[in-house]
């Protein structure tokens, strides 16, 4: 099952029950700490994705630059 299917099957009142169980398990003082950790994790994931995307763009640009410089060199040698 995908996550969207699971969330679609959970109704509004069921979310309340889940939130109450989480509150009982972790307590009111631990929840902000947990959310802070989740936020840091999401931020680190996004930074990693952006870094990987930048490396891919850089790798894709390198062959284009090589072909441009090779074409330029071929044009100069043909003169």
C-alpha positions in Angstrom: 0.0 0.0 0.0 1.2 3.4 -0.7 1.3 6.3 1.7 -1.5 8.1 -0.1 -3.8 5.1 0.1 -3.2 4.8 3.8 -3.8 8.5 4.5 -6.9 8.4 2.3 -8.3 5.5 4.4 -7.8 7.4 7.7 -10.6 9.7 8.5 -10.5 12.9 10.6 -11.6 11.4 13.9 -9.0 8.6 13.4 -6.3 11.2 13.2 -7.4 12.6 16.5 -7.2 9.1 18.1 -3.7 8.7 16.6 -2.6 12.1 18.0 -4.0 11.3 21.4 -2.1 8.0 21.5 1.1 9.8 20.5 0.5 12.3 23.2 0.0 9.6 25.8 3.1 7.7 24.7 5.6 10.5 24.5 4.1 13.2 26.7 3.6 16.9 26.0 7.3 17.8 26.7 8.8 15.2 24.2 6.6 16.1 21.2 8.3 19.4 20.4 11.7 17.7 20.7 10.5 14.9 18.3 9.2 17.5 15.8 12.5 19.4 16.0 14.3 16.2 15.1 11.9 15.5 12.3 12.4 19.0 11.0 16.2 18.6 11.1 15.9 15.4 9.2 13.7 16.8 6.5 16.0 19.8 6.1 19.0 17.5 5.8 17.2 15.4 3.2 16.3 18.5 1.2 19.9 19.8 1.3 21.1 16.4 0.1 18.6 16.4 -2.7 19.6 19.9 -3.8 23.3 18.9 -3.6 22.7 15.8 -5.7 20.7 17.8 -8.2 23.5 20.4 -8.5 26.0 17.6 -9.1 23.8 16.1 -11.8 23.4 19.5 -13.6 27.2 20.1 -13.3 27.9 16.6 -14.8 25.4 17.2 -17.6 27.0 20.6 -18.4 30.5 19.3 -18.6 30.0 17.2 -21.8 28.3 20.2 -23.5 31.2 22.4 -22.7 33.7 19.8 -24.0 31.8 19.5 -27.3 31.6 23.3 -27.6 35.3 23.7 -27.0 36.1 20.8 -29.4 33.9 22.5 -32.1 35.7 25.8 -31.5 39.1 24.1 -31.8 38.0 22.3 -35.0 36.8 25.6 -36.5 40.2 27.3 -35.7 42.2 24.5 -37.2 40.2 24.5 -40.4 41.1 28.1 -41.1 
